[in-house]
Amino acid sequence: MANFWVKRNHTLGLLQMRKNAFNWAVYAESEFSMNCIYEEGELEDLVIFSKPGAKGRLMISSNLLELHILLGVLLTPFKVSIENEIVKNLDLILIG
């Protein structure tokens, strides 16, 4: 099994990041068949996502984005390419 974390600071504020993270969750559900649960909070939001072989969480606040993913054994050999694709998608969240 493989883990990876991504942490990024941003200046978009919680409301804009909330919109961007929600759109990312919709995209992950449609493009990657992820099961996403969006939990909106007062100071931060959390997207919990999973599919067979992968699970994780995306946390956003007014100035921080944190992503943690755990890949199962079958996806571990593809860790680098999966991580690169996810980081590219996270960059899109940060620009809206």
KEPAKE-740344 format. One record per atom (N, C-alpha, C): residue number from 0; residue in one letter; atom name; x, y, z. Coordinates in steps of 0.05 Angstrom, whole numbers, plus 5000, padded with zeros to 4 digits. Example, Ala and Ser with C-alpha at 12.3 -4.5 7.8 and 13.67 -1.06 7.14 Angstrom:
<kepas>
{kepa 0; A; N; {5264; 4886; 5156}}
{kepa 0; A; CA; {5246; 4910; 5156}}
{kepa 0; A; C; {5264; 4934; 5156}}
{kepa 1; S; N; {5257; 4955; 5142}}
{kepa 1; S; CA; {5273; 4979; 5143}}
{kepa 1; S; C; {5258; 5001; 5157}}
</kepas>
This chain:
<kepas>
{kepa 0; M; N; {5017; 4977; 5000}}
{kepa 0; M; CA; {5000; 5000; 5000}}
{kepa 0; M; C; {5018; 5025; 5000}}
{kepa 1; A; N; {5008; 5046; 4988}}
{kepa 1; A; CA; {5023; 5070; 4985}}
{kepa 1; A; C; {5006; 5094; 4995}}
{kepa 2; N; N; {5019; 5112; 5009}}
{kepa 2; N; CA; {5006; 5137; 5019}}
{kepa 2; N; C; {5019; 5160; 5005}}
{kepa 3; F; N; {5004; 5181; 5000}}
{kepa 3; F; CA; {5017; 5206; 4994}}
{kepa 3; F; C; {4999; 5229; 5004}}
{kepa 4; W; N; {5013; 5251; 5010}}
{kepa 4; W; CA; {5001; 5275; 5021}}
{kepa 4; W; C; {5009; 5299; 5003}}
{kepa 5; V; N; {4991; 5317; 5000}}
{kepa 5; V; CA; {4996; 5342; 4986}}
{kepa 5; V; C; {4986; 5364; 5004}}
{kepa 6; K; N; {5001; 5385; 5008}}
{kepa 6; K; CA; {4993; 5408; 5024}}
{kepa 6; K; C; {5000; 5433; 5009}}
{kepa 7; R; N; {4980; 5450; 5005}}
{kepa 7; R; CA; {4984; 5475; 4990}}
{kepa 7; R; C; {4971; 5498; 5004}}
{kepa 8; N; N; {4985; 5520; 5007}}
{kepa 8; N; CA; {4974; 5545; 5016}}
{kepa 8; N; C; {4960; 5559; 4993}}
{kepa 9; H; N; {4940; 5575; 4999}}
{kepa 9; H; CA; {4926; 5590; 4978}}
{kepa 9; H; C; {4915; 5616; 4990}}
{kepa 10; T; N; {4906; 5633; 4973}}
{kepa 10; T; CA; {4895; 5659; 4981}}
{kepa 10; T; C; {4866; 5663; 4971}}
{kepa 11; L; N; {4853; 5641; 4964}}
{kepa 11; L; CA; {4826; 5643; 4952}}
{kepa 11; L; C; {4804; 5647; 4972}}
{kepa 12; G; N; {4808; 5641; 4997}}
{kepa 12; G; CA; {4787; 5643; 5017}}
{kepa 12; G; C; {4770; 5617; 5017}}
{kepa 13; L; N; {4755; 5614; 5039}}
{kepa 13; L; CA; {4739; 5589; 5042}}
{kepa 13; L; C; {4716; 5588; 5022}}
{kepa 14; L; N; {4702; 5609; 5017}}
{kepa 14; L; CA; {4679; 5607; 4999}}
{kepa 14; L; C; {4687; 5599; 4970}}
{kepa 15; Q; N; {4708; 5611; 4960}}
{kepa 15; Q; CA; {4717; 5603; 4933}}
{kepa 15; Q; C; {4728; 5575; 4933}}
{kepa 16; M; N; {4743; 5567; 4953}}
{kepa 16; M; CA; {4754; 5540; 4955}}
{kepa 16; M; C; {4732; 5520; 4958}}
{kepa 17; R; N; {4711; 5527; 4972}}
{kepa 17; R; CA; {4688; 5509; 4976}}
{kepa 17; R; C; {4676; 5503; 4948}}
{kepa 18; K; N; {4672; 5523; 4933}}
{kepa 18; K; CA; {4661; 5520; 4905}}
{kepa 18; K; C; {4680; 5502; 4889}}
{kepa 19; N; N; {4705; 5508; 4890}}
{kepa 19; N; CA; {4725; 5493; 4874}}
{kepa 19; N; C; {4727; 5464; 4883}}
{kepa 20; A; N; {4727; 5459; 4909}}
{kepa 20; A; CA; {4729; 5432; 4920}}
{kepa 20; A; C; {4704; 5416; 4913}}
{kepa 21; F; N; {4680; 5429; 4915}}
{kepa 21; F; CA; {4656; 5415; 4908}}
{kepa 21; F; C; {4656; 5407; 4878}}
{kepa 22; N; N; {4665; 5425; 4861}}
{kepa 22; N; CA; {4668; 5418; 4832}}
{kepa 22; N; C; {4688; 5396; 4828}}
{kepa 23; W; N; {4709; 5395; 4844}}
{kepa 23; W; CA; {4729; 5373; 4841}}
{kepa 23; W; C; {4715; 5347; 4849}}
{kepa 24; A; N; {4699; 5347; 4870}}
{kepa 24; A; CA; {4686; 5323; 4879}}
{kepa 24; A; C; {4667; 5312; 4857}}
{kepa 25; V; N; {4652; 5330; 4845}}
{kepa 25; V; CA; {4634; 5322; 4823}}
{kepa 25; V; C; {4650; 5310; 4800}}
{kepa 26; Y; N; {4673; 5323; 4793}}
{kepa 26; Y; CA; {4690; 5313; 4772}}
{kepa 26; Y; C; {4701; 5285; 4779}}
{kepa 27; A; N; {4710; 5282; 4804}}
{kepa 27; A; CA; {4722; 5256; 4813}}
{kepa 27; A; C; {4701; 5234; 4811}}
{kepa 28; E; N; {4676; 5241; 4818}}
{kepa 28; E; CA; {4655; 5221; 4816}}
{kepa 28; E; C; {4649; 5213; 4788}}
{kepa 29; S; N; {4648; 5233; 4770}}
{kepa 29; S; CA; {4641; 5226; 4742}}
{kepa 29; S; C; {4664; 5215; 4726}}
{kepa 30; E; N; {4688; 5225; 4730}}
{kepa 30; E; CA; {4711; 5216; 4714}}
{kepa 30; E; C; {4726; 5192; 4725}}
{kepa 31; F; N; {4726; 5188; 4752}}
{kepa 31; F; CA; {4741; 5167; 4764}}
{kepa 31; F; C; {4724; 5147; 4780}}
{kepa 32; S; N; {4698; 5150; 4778}}
{kepa 32; S; CA; {4679; 5132; 4792}}
{kepa 32; S; C; {4684; 5132; 4822}}
{kepa 33; M; N; {4692; 5155; 4833}}
{kepa 33; M; CA; {4696; 5158; 4862}}
{kepa 33; M; C; {4670; 5161; 4876}}
{kepa 34; N; N; {4668; 5151; 4900}}
{kepa 34; N; CA; {4646; 5157; 4917}}
{kepa 34; N; C; {4655; 5180; 4935}}
{kepa 35; C; N; {4643; 5203; 4933}}
{kepa 35; C; CA; {4651; 5227; 4948}}
{kepa 35; C; C; {4630; 5236; 4967}}
{kepa 36; I; N; {4638; 5242; 4991}}
{kepa 36; I; CA; {4621; 5254; 5011}}
{kepa 36; I; C; {4632; 5281; 5018}}
{kepa 37; Y; N; {4616; 5302; 5015}}
{kepa 37; Y; CA; {4625; 5329; 5021}}
{kepa 37; Y; C; {4613; 5338; 5047}}
{kepa 38; E; N; {4631; 5345; 5066}}
{kepa 38; E; CA; {4623; 5355; 5092}}
{kepa 38; E; C; {4631; 5384; 5095}}
{kepa 39; E; N; {4611; 5401; 5097}}
{kepa 39; E; CA; {4616; 5430; 5099}}
{kepa 39; E; C; {4618; 5437; 5129}}
{kepa 40; G; N; {4639; 5452; 5136}}
{kepa 40; G; CA; {4642; 5461; 5163}}
{kepa 40; G; C; {4643; 5491; 5165}}
{kepa 41; E; N; {4644; 5501; 5190}}
{kepa 41; E; CA; {4645; 5530; 5194}}
{kepa 41; E; C; {4672; 5541; 5185}}
{kepa 42; L; N; {4694; 5528; 5192}}
{kepa 42; L; CA; {4721; 5538; 5185}}
{kepa 42; L; C; {4736; 5521; 5164}}
{kepa 43; E; N; {4726; 5497; 5159}}
{kepa 43; E; CA; {4739; 5480; 5139}}
{kepa 43; E; C; {4719; 5460; 5128}}
{kepa 44; D; N; {4724; 5451; 5104}}
{kepa 44; D; CA; {4707; 5430; 5091}}
{kepa 44; D; C; {4724; 5406; 5087}}
{kepa 45; L; N; {4710; 5383; 5084}}
{kepa 45; L; CA; {4724; 5358; 5081}}
{kepa 45; L; C; {4710; 5342; 5059}}
{kepa 46; V; N; {4725; 5332; 5040}}
{kepa 46; V; CA; {4715; 5314; 5020}}
{kepa 46; V; C; {4727; 5287; 5025}}
{kepa 47; I; N; {4711; 5267; 5032}}
{kepa 47; I; CA; {4720; 5240; 5036}}
{kepa 47; I; C; {4713; 5224; 5011}}
{kepa 48; F; N; {4733; 5211; 4999}}
{kepa 48; F; CA; {4729; 5198; 4974}}
{kepa 48; F; C; {4740; 5170; 4974}}
{kepa 49; S; N; {4728; 5152; 4958}}
{kepa 49; S; CA; {4738; 5125; 4957}}
{kepa 49; S; C; {4728; 5111; 4932}}
{kepa 50; K; N; {4742; 5091; 4925}}
{kepa 50; K; CA; {4735; 5072; 4904}}
{kepa 50; K; C; {4751; 5047; 4909}}
{kepa 51; P; N; {4744; 5025; 4897}}
{kepa 51; P; CA; {4761; 5001; 4902}}
{kepa 51; P; C; {4790; 5006; 4896}}
{kepa 52; G; N; {4807; 5002; 4916}}
{kepa 52; G; CA; {4836; 5006; 4913}}
{kepa 52; G; C; {4847; 5033; 4921}}
{kepa 53; A; N; {4829; 5052; 4927}}
{kepa 53; A; CA; {4839; 5078; 4935}}
{kepa 53; A; C; {4819; 5092; 4953}}
{kepa 54; K; N; {4829; 5107; 4972}}
{kepa 54; K; CA; {4812; 5124; 4989}}
{kepa 54; K; C; {4828; 5147; 4999}}
{kepa 55; G; N; {4814; 5168; 5007}}
{kepa 55; G; CA; {4828; 5191; 5018}}
{kepa 55; G; C; {4810; 5213; 5027}}
{kepa 56; R; N; {4822; 5236; 5032}}
{kepa 56; R; CA; {4807; 5259; 5041}}
{kepa 56; R; C; {4820; 5284; 5031}}
{kepa 57; L; N; {4804; 5304; 5025}}
{kepa 57; L; CA; {4813; 5330; 5017}}
{kepa 57; L; C; {4801; 5350; 5037}}
{kepa 58; M; N; {4818; 5365; 5050}}
{kepa 58; M; CA; {4810; 5384; 5070}}
{kepa 58; M; C; {4817; 5412; 5059}}
{kepa 59; I; N; {4797; 5430; 5060}}
{kepa 59; I; CA; {4802; 5458; 5052}}
{kepa 59; I; C; {4795; 5476; 5075}}
{kepa 60; S; N; {4810; 5498; 5076}}
{kepa 60; S; CA; {4803; 5520; 5095}}
{kepa 60; S; C; {4807; 5546; 5080}}
{kepa 61; S; N; {4806; 5568; 5094}}
{kepa 61; S; CA; {4808; 5594; 5081}}
{kepa 61; S; C; {4835; 5599; 5068}}
{kepa 62; N; N; {4856; 5584; 5077}}
{kepa 62; N; CA; {4882; 5588; 5066}}
{kepa 62; N; C; {4899; 5563; 5061}}
{kepa 63; L; N; {4887; 5539; 5064}}
{kepa 63; L; CA; {4902; 5515; 5062}}
{kepa 63; L; C; {4886; 5493; 5049}}
{kepa 64; L; N; {4899; 5477; 5033}}
{kepa 64; L; CA; {4888; 5453; 5021}}
{kepa 64; L; C; {4906; 5430; 5028}}
{kepa 65; E; N; {4894; 5409; 5039}}
{kepa 65; E; CA; {4910; 5385; 5046}}
{kepa 65; E; C; {4896; 5360; 5034}}
{kepa 66; L; N; {4911; 5343; 5022}}
{kepa 66; L; CA; {4901; 5319; 5009}}
{kepa 66; L; C; {4917; 5295; 5020}}
{kepa 67; H; N; {4903; 5274; 5028}}
{kepa 67; H; CA; {4916; 5249; 5036}}
{kepa 67; H; C; {4902; 5227; 5020}}
{kepa 68; I; N; {4919; 5210; 5008}}
{kepa 68; I; CA; {4908; 5187; 4992}}
{kepa 68; I; C; {4923; 5162; 5001}}
{kepa 69; L; N; {4908; 5141; 5003}}
{kepa 69; L; CA; {4919; 5114; 5009}}
{kepa 69; L; C; {4911; 5096; 4985}}
{kepa 70; L; N; {4931; 5086; 4972}}
{kepa 70; L; CA; {4927; 5068; 4949}}
{kepa 70; L; C; {4930; 5039; 4958}}
{kepa 71; G; N; {4913; 5022; 4948}}
{kepa 71; G; CA; {4914; 4994; 4954}}
{kepa 71; G; C; {4937; 4981; 4939}}
{kepa 72; V; N; {4941; 4955; 4944}}
{kepa 72; V; CA; {4964; 4940; 4933}}
{kepa 72; V; C; {4964; 4941; 4902}}
{kepa 73; L; N; {4940; 4937; 4890}}
{kepa 73; L; CA; {4939; 4936; 4861}}
{kepa 73; L; C; {4946; 4963; 4847}}
{kepa 74; L; N; {4941; 4985; 4861}}
{kepa 74; L; CA; {4946; 5011; 4849}}
{kepa 74; L; C; {4974; 5022; 4857}}
{kepa 75; T; N; {4987; 5010; 4876}}
{kepa 75; T; CA; {5013; 5020; 4886}}
{kepa 75; T; C; {5034; 5022; 4863}}
{kepa 76; P; N; {5035; 5004; 4844}}
{kepa 76; P; CA; {5055; 5007; 4822}}
{kepa 76; P; C; {5050; 5032; 4805}}
{kepa 77; F; N; {5026; 5043; 4806}}
{kepa 77; F; CA; {5019; 5067; 4790}}
{kepa 77; F; C; {5019; 5092; 4807}}
{kepa 78; K; N; {5031; 5091; 4831}}
{kepa 78; K; CA; {5031; 5114; 4849}}
{kepa 78; K; C; {5041; 5140; 4836}}
{kepa 79; V; N; {5063; 5139; 4822}}
{kepa 79; V; CA; {5075; 5163; 4811}}
{kepa 79; V; C; {5056; 5176; 4791}}
{kepa 80; S; N; {5045; 5160; 4773}}
{kepa 80; S; CA; {5028; 5172; 4753}}
{kepa 80; S; C; {5001; 5181; 4765}}
{kepa 81; I; N; {4991; 5167; 4784}}
{kepa 81; I; CA; {4966; 5175; 4798}}
{kepa 81; I; C; {4971; 5201; 4813}}
{kepa 82; E; N; {4994; 5202; 4828}}
{kepa 82; E; CA; {5000; 5226; 4843}}
{kepa 82; E; C; {5004; 5250; 4824}}
{kepa 83; N; N; {5017; 5247; 4801}}
{kepa 83; N; CA; {5021; 5269; 4782}}
{kepa 83; N; C; {4994; 5279; 4772}}
{kepa 84; E; N; {4976; 5261; 4765}}
{kepa 84; E; CA; {4950; 5269; 4755}}
{kepa 84; E; C; {4933; 5283; 4776}}
{kepa 85; I; N; {4935; 5274; 4801}}
{kepa 85; I; CA; {4920; 5287; 4822}}
{kepa 85; I; C; {4931; 5314; 4828}}
{kepa 86; V; N; {4957; 5317; 4829}}
{kepa 86; V; CA; {4969; 5343; 4834}}
{kepa 86; V; C; {4961; 5363; 4812}}
{kepa 87; K; N; {4961; 5353; 4787}}
{kepa 87; K; CA; {4952; 5371; 4765}}
{kepa 87; K; C; {4923; 5380; 4769}}
{kepa 88; N; N; {4906; 5361; 4778}}
{kepa 88; N; CA; {4878; 5369; 4783}}
{kepa 88; N; C; {4876; 5387; 4807}}
{kepa 89; L; N; {4892; 5384; 4827}}
{kepa 89; L; CA; {4892; 5402; 4850}}
{kepa 89; L; C; {4900; 5430; 4842}}
{kepa 90; D; N; {4919; 5432; 4824}}
{kepa 90; D; CA; {4927; 5458; 4814}}
{kepa 90; D; C; {4904; 5472; 4801}}
{kepa 91; L; N; {4886; 5457; 4788}}
{kepa 91; L; CA; {4862; 5469; 4776}}
{kepa 91; L; C; {4843; 5479; 4798}}
{kepa 92; I; N; {4841; 5465; 4820}}
{kepa 92; I; CA; {4825; 5474; 4843}}
{kepa 92; I; C; {4835; 5501; 4853}}
{kepa 93; L; N; {4861; 5504; 4854}}
{kepa 93; L; CA; {4873; 5528; 4866}}
{kepa 93; L; C; {4870; 5552; 4848}}
{kepa 94; I; N; {4865; 5548; 4822}}
{kepa 94; I; CA; {4861; 5571; 4804}}
{kepa 94; I; C; {4832; 5575; 4797}}
{kepa 95; G; N; {4815; 5557; 4806}}
{kepa 95; G; CA; {4786; 5560; 4802}}
{kepa 95; G; C; {4777; 5548; 4777}}
</kepas>
